[in-house]
């Protein structure tokens, strides 16, 4: 049982209550620990702090939970730092999603120009967080969920000695969803996805020990024949992609292999995803305040951003490291030979062996040749973006954006860059604006 000091940057976010529920669910593994919630919004911090304290007390846990808006003070002498924040909030995400659409390019949270500008904003903040860590907790481990996680980690791992792992439950969740869509038991699936975060493919996909793809193709054919209305068109597209490529894709590949269809859908949609979320945010906080007033808070998954257990993988990996569990988990870390198609220093999404020494990525070989080209292109774009965000110029940034497969036009890249940079200027360093 590890006694640690954990700082959670983003502790007043819409996902924070669910994240603390995850930590407290596994709290027996960290009994005697301290959690410091750090955020800019004092009122929301207090709400999350109250929920977390009451949850811990209800479970009889010895956890010290406090909140602060002073980041450096909160980071002092930490063993672990969990980061999950969104510079500019959902209002900035709305701009990321809507402005590219005017230029005929998909607007999305982590893909294309939207993901690019989220990376610029996130890395600008992460750079100052790392400076604080180097000053007051240089031996702490950084567990990052801030999107786009691959690009954020690409920047951090090239410019600091802080031990860093970025995390995402995507491969765990999405692979199970594929077999569920065709009526199979997700618990019988043994699949491994590798590549990039939001850009991975399965290199193993077994069902009861046999290749799942014939079963998936049969299920997809049945759904098409039945003209089922119970399966969303997006899911049908992804099933189609999986069957054609003989591998289970990250759902984000729909933006590349069905680019024209999705662009048309987004341009005709009455609201963006960010606007849909913003419409729910007041109810999230109303629910959290209601639970903070109870003696034993209990989150409602329908009224909690991300559900009642958030960032679970981060807690699992912390447990594996600080309690020396010797487990295998999905991680985003420098490649170090795990994937033969990528440079050793490039951050990739793979599986890693996790123990008290940290994360050791396991050897996974090659991606299928017919899918690896796009993933490699995205990897190079991410590396360019990480460098531009950390220390580059406006010219460096436009070059990086122009290399993105959804943009692939210098003129469009410059037009989109100029408009989004102006919209986000208060959240970007001067060197990226002039």
N, C-alpha and C positions, 0 to 999 in steps of 0.2 A: 504494500500500500504506500503510494508516493505522496509525500507532503510537498506541494509546490505552491509557488505564487504565480498565478495566471492573470495577465492583463488582457482584457477583451476590448479592442478598439472597434467601435461600432455597437457598444453596449446599450445605446439608446435607439437602435434601429428597429424597424418593423419586425425583423427576424430575431431580435435579441431575446424576447421572452421564450420563444421556442428553443433557442440555443441554450439558454440557462436550464430549461427543462431537460435537454439532452445531457448536460453536464451533471445535473442533480440525479438523473436516472442512473448514471454511472458513478455517483458521488462516493459510494463506499470504497471505490478504488483510489479516491483522492482525499479521504477523510483527514481532517486537520489542515487542509489547504486554505489558501486565501485567493479570492477572485476579486479583481478590481475592474469595474465597468467604466469605460472611458468613452465619452462622446461630447459633442458640442451642445446638445439639448439637455439642459439640467432637469427640466420637468419630466421628460421621458426617461431619463436615467433613473430618477427616483422611483418611477412606476415599475421599471424592470427590476431594480434593486429590491423593492418591497416584495414583488412576486417571488423572486429567487430566494430571499431570506425565509419567507413563509413556506415555500416548497421544501427547502432544506430542513427546516424545523419540523415539518410534518413527517419527514422521513427519518428523523432522529440523527441527522448528520452533523458532524462537527466541521462546518464550513464558515469561514469569515467572508462576508460579501459586503463590499462597499463601492461607492461610485464617486467619480471625480471628472471635472472638465479640464483638469490640469494634466495633460498627457505625460509630460516628462516625470512629474511626481508619481503618477500612477505606474509608470514603467520601472521605477527604481527597484533594482535587485530582483527583477522577475526571472523566473525559470522558463516561462512560456509566454508567447504573445500571439493571440488569435486576432486576425484582422479580417473584418467584413464590413466595409463601408462603401458609400456611394457619393463621391464628391458632386455637389450640385443637386442631389436628390433625384426624385422621379421627374422633376421639372426638366433637369438636364437630359435625362433619358428621353423625354418627349422630343426635345430638339434633335437628339441623335437619330431618332426614328423618323421624324417628319421631314427634316430638311433634305436628306438625300433623295427622298421620293420625288421632290420637285425637279431633281436633275436626272431622273430615270434610273436611279440606283436604289437597291434594297436598303431600307433603314432598319437596323436590328441592334439589340443591346450589346452583343459581343462580336458580331460579324460586320464586315464592310466598314464604311465610314463611321457608323455609330459605335462599333466596337473600338475602332481606331481612336476616336476622341475620348471614349471612356478610358482607354489606356493612357492617353496623355494626361488626363486629369488624375487618375488613380496613382500613376507613377510619380507625378509631381508631389502628391501627399506622402506616398510611401517613401520617397527619398528622405523627407524630413523625419519620418518615423524611424527609419534605419539610423539616421544620425543621432536621434535620441537614444536608441538602443545601444549604439556603439559607445555612447557616453555613460549610460547609467545601468545597462544590463547586457554587456557585450557577450556574455556566455549563454544568453537566453536563446531558445529556439523559436523561430517564426513559423506559425501555421497560418497560411494565407488562404482566404476565400474571396478576397476582393477581385472582382472581374476587371478585365479578362485575365484569368488566373495564369495562363501560360505566359502572356506578355509581361505581366507584373513580375512573375518569378524570373523570366528571362532577363529583365533589367536588374533585379536585386542580386541574383546569383553571379552576375558578371562584375558587380561593383562593390561587393561587401563580403566579409568573411562570416557574417551572421548565418548560422545554419538554417536553411529555409526549405520548406516543403509546401507546395500549393495543393489544394484538395478540391474534389468535386464528386458528388455521388452519381453523376450522370451515367457512367458505364454500368454501375450496379443496377440502377433503376430501369434504364431504357432497354437493356437486353432482356430483362424479365417481361417488359411490356410487349415485345415482339411475339413471344410465344403465347402470352395471354390473349392477344388479339385473335389468334387462330384457334383458341380453345384448348391450348395445352397447359400443363402444370408448370408454372415458372420455377418451382422448387426442384424440378427434374433437370433443369438447364445447368450446364457447366460451360460457361463462356468466358473468354478473356479478350478484352479490347485494348488496343494500343495505338499510339500515334501522337496526336496533340489533344489538349483539352478542347472539347466541342469539335473534335476532328479526328475521331478514332474509328477503327474497324476491328472486327473480331478476327483473331488468328487461331482461336479455338472456339468451337460452338457445337457442343455435344448435348444430346438429350437421351437420358438413360444410357449413356455410353456410346450412342450412335450419332452420326452427323444429323444435325437438326434441319439442314436446308431442304431435303426432300419433303419433310413434314411441313415446313413453312410454305414451300411452293404449293403443296396440295391444299393447305388451308387458305392461302391467298386466292387460288383458283376457285375454290368453293365460295368465298366471299364475293368474288366478282360475278360468278354465275348467279348467286342469290340476289345480287344487287343490294347487298345489305346496307341499311341506313343506320345501323347501330355502330358502325365504324366510321370515324371522321375521315374526310378526304385526305387530310394531312397524313393520317396513319396508313391509308391505302397507298399513298405515294411512297412512304417509307418502306412498306412491305414490298412494293414493286422494286424499289432500289435494292433492297436486301436480296431478293430473289435473282435479280439480274446480275448482281456483283458477287453472289455466292458468299456473302459475308454480312454481318449485322452492322449497320452504320450508326454513327452518332446522328441523332435527329437533325443536327445543324447542317448536314450535307444536303438537305432538301433545298437550301438556299442556293446551291451551286448546280445541282443536277436538274432542278425544276425552277431555275431562276426566272424565266419569263412568266410562268404561271403565277408564281408567288409575288413577283413585282406587280402584276396586274391586280391581284387580290388585295395587296396592301394599299395600292393607289385608290382603289374603290371602297375600301373600308372606311366607315364613318369615324372611327377612333383608332388611335395607336394602342399598343399593349400598355405603354406607360400611362395613358389616360385611363384605361380600364383599371389598372392597379390603383391609381390615385383616387378613383371613385370609391374604392374599398378601404383606403387608409383610415378615414375617420372612424369606421366601424371597428377596425383592428384595435385602435387605441381606446375606443369606448369599452371594448371587451377586456383589454388589459387593465384598464382602471377598475372595472367591475371586479376582476379577479384579485387585484391588489387589495381590495377592501375585504376580501374573504379571509377567514383563518387558514383555509387550505385551498389555495388557488388550483384551478383545474382548467387548462386551456381547451377551448373548443377548436378542433381542426378546421371547421368551416369559417371560423372568425379569427384565425391566426395566420399571419403571413408565412407560407411555407409549411404549415402544419404544426403539430404540437411538439415534434422533435426535429430541430434544425441543426445543421452542421454536424450531424452525428459522426460522420467519417473523421472529422477533426478530433473529436473526443476519443474515438477508437484509436487513432494513431498516437495521440498523446499518451493514452493508457499503455499502448504497446511499447513506447519509448521509455516512459518514466517508471513503468512497472516491469520492464524487460520481458514482454510477453512472447517475443519471437514469433510474430505473426506476419502474414502477407496481406498487403492492402494496395488499393489503387493510389498512386501518387503522381504528382507532377514535379519532377526533379531533373537536374542535368543528366543527360542520357548515359554517359559513362559506359558505352558499349551495349546497352540494353537493346536498342533498335539499330540494326545494321545499316539502315537507310539514312541515318541522320548523324550530324557531327556529335562528338562526345560531349561538347559543352552546351549543346542546345537543350533547352528544357522540353521534355516530352512527357506524355501521359503513358504510364506503364504500370506494372506491378512491382512492388518492392518488398524486400524482407526488412521488417522493422523490429528493432530491439533497442537496448540501452545505448548502443553506439549510433543510433539514428536510422537512416533509410539507405538500404543498398539495392539499387534497381537490378532486377533479374534479367538474364539473357532471354530475349524473346524473338530474335532473328529478324526476318524481313516481313514487311507488309506485302499483300498480294500486288503483283506488278501493275495490274490494271487500275489500282486505286492510289498507288503510292505517289504518283506524279503531282496530283493536286495537293496532297498532304505536305509534300516537300516544298511546294510553292508557298503554301500558307506558313510553313516554318520559317522560310527566308523572309517573308513579309513581317512576321512577328519579331524576328531578330532585328530588322531594320527599324521597326516601330519602337522597340524597347530602347535602342540606342538614341533615336531621335528624342524620345520622351525624357530620357535621363539627362542628356547633355547636348542634344543637337540643336540645329537651327530650323527656321521655317522651311528652308530649301530641303534639308534632310527629311523633314516631316512630309512634305509634298511628294518627294521621291518614294518614300515608304508607302504612302496612301495610293499612289499610282500603280504600285506593284501588286495591290490586292486584286485577286481574281474577279471580284464583283465590280471593280472600278475599271482597271486596265485601260485607262485613258488619262493622259497628262492634263488635257484641257478640263475634263470633268473633275479630276483630282484637285486641280487648283481652284476651280469654281466652288466646289463643295468645301474645300479647306477654308477658303476665305470667309464663306458665310458661317460655317460652324465655329471657326476661331473667333470671329467677331461676337457670336452669340455666347461663347464660353470665356470671353477674355478675362473675366475676374478670377477664373479658376485655372488659368494657364500662366506659365512663366513668360516674361517679356521676350526672351529669345525666340519663342515660337510664334510671336505675333508680328515681328518686324523683319 
